[in-house]
């Protein structure tokens, strides 16, 4: 089944690979993702099936406001309501 969890440093390569696949020339760099993971206001969540990263959600929470910065779902899993599942968990 699917699970949502906070991203760990070891998830960054998979997130970056997915970022490149989805956003191509507009993708964030690995360093940008790493900085968001370290930013105390930011969180990165991953959607996994077993240990496979199917998607990610990057957001910042400041006081009572949350801004979604980036979200991506693996191409072969799009149109299967996984984005909705992810946002409902959010």
C-alpha positions in Angstrom: 0.0 0.0 0.0 1.0 3.7 -0.1 2.5 5.6 2.7 3.4 9.3 3.2 6.5 10.2 5.3 8.9 13.0 5.8 11.8 12.8 3.3 15.2 11.8 4.5 18.6 12.7 3.0 18.7 9.3 1.3 15.5 10.1 -0.5 17.0 13.2 -2.2 18.5 11.4 -5.2 15.1 9.8 -6.0 13.3 13.1 -5.6 15.8 14.8 -7.8 15.5 12.2 -10.5 11.7 12.5 -10.4 12.1 16.3 -10.5 14.2 16.1 -13.7 11.7 13.7 -15.3 8.7 15.9 -14.5 9.9 19.5 -14.9 12.9 19.0 -17.3 14.6 22.4 -17.9 12.5 24.1 -15.2 13.5 21.5 -12.5 15.1 22.5 -9.3 18.7 21.5 -8.8 19.8 18.9 -6.3 21.3 21.7 -4.1 18.0 23.5 -4.1 16.2 20.4 -2.9 18.9 19.7 -0.3 18.5 23.3 1.0 14.8 22.9 1.4 15.3 19.7 3.3 17.5 21.6 5.7 15.4 24.7 5.9 13.6 24.8 9.3 10.4 26.3 7.7 10.3 23.8 4.9 9.2 20.2 4.8 9.5 17.6 2.1 7.1 14.6 2.2 7.4 11.6 0.0 4.7 9.2 -1.2 6.0 5.7 -1.3 4.9 2.2 -2.3 7.2 0.0 -0.4 10.5 1.8 -0.8 9.8 3.3 -4.3 9.3 7.1 -4.2 6.2 7.8 -6.3 5.8 11.4 -5.5 6.9 14.3 -3.4 5.5 17.5 -1.8 7.6 20.5 -0.8 6.0 23.1 1.4 6.8 25.8 3.9 4.9 26.5 7.1 5.3 29.8 8.7 3.0 30.6 11.7 -0.5 29.8 10.5 0.3 29.8 6.8 1.4 27.0 4.5 2.7 27.5 1.0 3.0 24.5 -1.4 6.2 25.1 -3.4 6.4 21.9 -5.5 4.5 18.7 -6.0 5.3 15.8 -8.4 3.9 12.3 -9.1 5.8 9.8 -11.2 4.4 9.8 -14.7 3.3 6.2 -14.7 1.3 6.8 -11.6 -0.4 10.0 -12.7 -4.2 10.0 -13.3 -4.7 7.4 -10.6 -5.8 9.9 -7.8 -2.4 9.7 -6.0 -2.0 13.5 -6.0 -5.5 13.7 -4.4 -4.5 11.1 -1.8 -1.3 13.0 -1.1 -3.1 16.3 -0.7 -5.8 14.7 1.5 -3.0 13.5 3.8 -1.6 17.0 3.8 
